[in-house]
Amino acid sequence: MQDVPEEQIARYADMLTAMGTESRLRIVRLLLSAHPGGMVVGEIQAELGLSASNLSHHLDKLKNEGLVQVKREGTFLRYTANCDSLRELLVFLYAECCTRSSAVQPDWIIQCCTKEKS
């Protein structure tokens, strides 16, 4: 196995756990689609149909795990996907499944991502 410090593995597990609910995964996907500008809370709420308290809870969990970033703009809070953290998590997963084993072929990931954009 790749030499990844235990604290990093624990961090990645926490990140995956944070995205482990439908609502939070939908939030991350929405913010990725709005990259790089992100979205204000009202826009996220309107898009996903979540109550304000529910959305606030989910955004806090994602922020605490470093998956989203928040910036105050006057009376609004603008959330963006933390692409650096997400990239780090993807690199960790990719290294395990695609470079050190043949569980998933790298070409398959590229083809899959290309189809998504088409």
N, C-alpha and C positions, 0 to 999 in steps of 0.2 A: 504494500500500500504506500501511497504517497506520504511523505513525511509532513503531516499537517499537525501542528500543535493541538493538544486536546482542547484548549480554550477556543481555538478557531472552530473546531468541529462542534463544540457546544454552541457557539455563536450561530453557525449555519443551521443547526437544528432549531434554534430559537427563531431564526428568520423563516424557516420553512413552516414552523408551527404558527407563526403570525399570519402567514398566507394560507393557513389550513382551513379557513372558513370560506364559504361561497362569497359572502359580502366583501371580505378583505381581498380575495383574489380578483373580484370584479373591480374593486377600487384600484388595485395595482395596474390591472389591464387598462382601465380607463385613463389613468394618469400617464401610462406609457404611450397611449394613443394621442395624448395631448402634449407630449414632449416636444419642445423644451419649455413651453410656456406654462404648463400645468393648468390647474383649474382652481377657482375659488370654491369654498365650501358649498355655497348655494347652487353652483353649477353641478357639482358632484351629486348633491342631494336630488336635484331635479332629474338628472340622468338615471340615477339608480333607484329613486323612489324610497329611500331610507328615511326614517324619522331623524330629526336633528340629534337627539341624544344617542341613538344607535350609531349614526354616522360618526359622531364625535368619539365614541368609544372605540370604533374600529380604526379611525385615523390616529388616535393616540397610541394604540397598540402597534400600528405600522411605523409610526414615528419613533417610538421607543426602541424598536428593533432596527432602526436605521434604514428602513425600506422606502420611506417617504421623507421629504423635507418640507418645512413650512416657513412661510415668510409673511409678515404682517404688511398689508398695504392699506393704510388708513384704518377703516373699520372692518376690512376684509382679511381673511386668512387664505393665502394662496398655497396650495399643495402641489408638489412636483414629485415624480418618481426619483428616487436616489439611484441613478443609473450606475454609479460606481459600485455601490453595495450589491445591486442586482447582478452586475457583470462579474463581480468577485464570486458570488454564489454560483453562477452559471459556469465559470471557469473551474471551480471545485468539482461540480457535478460532471462536467465534460471530461475532466482529467481522469475521473474514475471509470466512466463508462465507455469512453471513446478513444483514449490514447493508451491506456494500460491494459485494456481488455478489448474483446471484439463484441461486447454486448450490444453496442449500437455503432453502426458504421458512420464515420463523420460525413460522408457524402449524403447519407439519408437525412441528417439534420439540415444540411445546406438546402437540399431539395425541398424539405418540408417548410423551411422558412421562406424560400422563394415562392412556393405555391401560396402561402398565406398572404403575401404582398400582391399577388396577381389578381 
